Amino acid sequence: MAVTLPTAAEVRRAREQAARNAAEQARVARTPLLAVLGAGEFALNTVTRAAEVARVRAAEARARAATQAGDVQQRVVVLPQRLREEDLRADLRRALAGLQEQ
């Protein structure tokens, strides 16, 4: 029984056909792959931007809180001066006098 081996031309044609098939398959697979990579990059950029916005907002909130804390501290320091007993008694007398007039 004789075995016939392929000729060099047949091997070359088979190699070329295999290369064409591989190139076609790569082209077909490339489009969804690029779409997935593009979507991934878009998602990464979106998350990065959101994190930056959150970081900026947190810094602004921190600054507002520090300012408000300073304001409260100043008010607390001034409060005993504003709440002297004599002033409170005078305010109470005025309020009672106003109620009696009505």
Secondary structure, DSSP 8 states (H G I E B T S, - for coil): -------HHHHHHHHHHHHHHHHHHHHHHHHHHHHHHHHHHHHHHHHHHHHHHHHHHHHHHHHHHHHHHHHHHHHHHHHHHHT-HHHHHHHHHHHHHHHHH-
